[in-house]
Amino acid sequence: MGIPIGPAPVVAITDYMRAVPDQVARFIDRPYTSLGTDGFGRSDARGALREHFEVDAAQLVVAVLSELARSGQLPHTVVKSAISELGIDPWRAAPFLI
């Protein structure tokens, strides 16, 4: 018997390429988002790398809140507030495209 985990969305974050957590996405029967550092060498420190590739703590918070809002478990206004409070630029190009 499996552990009941409910309908909550999954946000997988890695210091490696998103392809790593994406490999299990097809086995997860719920909303699934993966964040990862899809390249290395752009930063000389892990903190800077995480910030560049949007896998730092602030981005994690916004990703989780966004998925909860998409699933109707949270008002979208909470996401907007978090984006503002955390100083995230929602119009910034995806880091793996830069």
LINSULHU-V697300 format. One record per pair of residues at least 24 apart in sequence whose C-alpha atoms are under 8 Angstrom apart, sorted by the first residue. I is the first residue (numbers start at 1). J is the second residue. Records with the same first field share a line. If there is no record, write none. Layout:
I=J / J
This chain:
8=68
9=64 / 67 / 68 / 71
10=64
11=35 / 60 / 63 / 64
13=55 / 60
14=55
15=50 / 55
31=67 / 71
33=63
38=96
39=96
52=95
53=95 / 96
54=95
58=86 / 88
59=88
